[in-house]
Amino acid sequence: MRENDYVSFVANGSILPRLNGTSFPMENALPFLSPPELETTIVLPDNSQIKGMAIKKGVTVITGGGYSGKSTLLDAIEMGIYNHIHGDGREFVITDDWALKIYAEDGRPVKNLDMSPFYKYFPNNTDVKNFSTHHASGSVSQAANIIEAVYAGVKLLLIDEDKSATNFMIRDKNMRLVVEREPIIPFTDRINELYENKCISTILVIGGSGEYLNYADTVILMEDYVARDITEFVQTLNLSRAEYADNSVSWTGSRIFVPIKTNKEFIYFRTVTTENQKKIILDEYSADITLLTALITGEQLNHLAYIMENLIANKSSANIDLIDFINDVLTDNTAWQQDIKTSFNFKTGRWFENVRTIDVFCAISRLRGINIL
């Protein structure tokens, strides 16, 4: 995939819909079939071949009407970062390891973050380059999620219009004329810049607005779970595109953990998982990771909590870059060669499953009670 600049591959015959919200494939679902224009053949190690849809680097828009399979395709692409067992239906849905789904996340904390890529100013003279809030709005949270993802090394952003803040995603020509003084720099003004300057691709699900069509390198139309490539048709429409925002934007280059001075021992760890919420709690520190949807198992939460406790309780983690700390912990094999001693009982025995650097960083960024510069 990397040799051919693909960010995702969806094999023909894949069963993408899930059964009633479970992880099992839906019975009698229509198998996926690539549009001819996007179909490619991959040769497997045993010299067998598999055909399917290849999504190249750049900006890809998935569009269509309601209940057409747009979000189902995006969800399958997100889970393509993992291997799948036989019978899952998505065995050969494969996605770049550094993909991350981005949501509007009302209420998440933001700590001392440079928001200037997406905000010109904030009310009350709040410093846009050093912004903090305990309860971010939808647009602020989505902007913060992207800025943090860029810092953490994301290569592919996955965005669903239905789970996004409209005033962050688009600002059409009419609104630009009517509202001249607007603090938000919409994502349309950065999407091509992210690819051209940072090599970050984007796959968007769009159903209600055509703003992104003229920014797209590829446009896929979903109709009753059938995919069609309509890129050439869209290019004939001569759709208008807004000018880029200031290209001299500075993206966050470091995130430094600053510990709280305390001699207290940690007392307990627990996770709270309900149908609509997922949290990690370590004493007075808590992180709502409900919308970190790539974290899917209790064993991953074990590993995540182990890293979080190392960060907070280990004095050697003070005043270092978060990505460096996370990578050091994830690559330290000595921990798995001895009896791991921590202050909490694991959610699922003492089993750990791999977590990605970017997921750990996103979880720590949502941890209330710590300070990050």
Protein Blocks (a to p, Z undefined) as FASTA:
>chain_A
ZZnopabdcdehiafbccehiabdcehiacddddfklgccdddfkopacddddddehjdd
deddehiopmmmmmmmmmmmpccdehklpmmgccdfkbccddddehiacehiafklmpfb
dehhiafklccdfbdcfklmmmmmmmmmmmnopabdcddfklccfklmpccfklmmmmmb
cfbdcfklmmmmmmmmnopacddddfkbcklmmmpfbdcddeehiacdfklmmmmnopac
dddddfkbccdfbdcddddddfbdcfbdcddddfkbccddehjbccdfklmmkbmbfklm
mmmmmmmmmmmmmmklgoiafklmmmmmmmmmklmmcccddfbdcfbljadcdddfklmm
mmmmmmghiacZZ
